[in-house]
């Protein structure tokens, strides 16, 4: 599908040799089957491409985003204000909010289309059920501030805003 200036493709694929079409069908059809009891093993991998470039895949997103976020966050002794630039699918926000010291997270990007699509197609990327309180969607965390703007323009217009950590996810 084409959204804004980008083409975004989302595919569900079975991971051979562990998954077969038969095991997937069994998972869907028979609630008592082994496959239905282990849905994380037998559900298809969901893969997201933007303009033909792989952006994310369900089967490896946690490790990727943990590596992108946590080294920078742990390098600072008390990160309170964090900027996330080019946040893409939203999983960076989830990993950033795991740090209890964070008081504000600024999401800055010109295009929210991928973020909006993953809210529907990859809701686990926005799962903040690990946080106390009723808000289980990271995008509704009160510490979140979003800016739908060109990143360069935003920083030129906000030269007085300081951050403890800046995480850049531009591909």
Secondary structure, 3 states (H helix, E strand, C coil): CEECCEEEEEEEECCCCCCCHHHHHHHHHCCCCHHHHCHHHHCCEEEEEECCEEEEEHHHHHHHHHHHHHHHHHHCCCCCEEEEECCCCCHHHHHHCCCCCCCEEEEEECCCHHHHHHHHHCHHHHECCCCCCCCCEHHHCCCEEEEECCHHHHHHHCCCCCCCEEEECCC
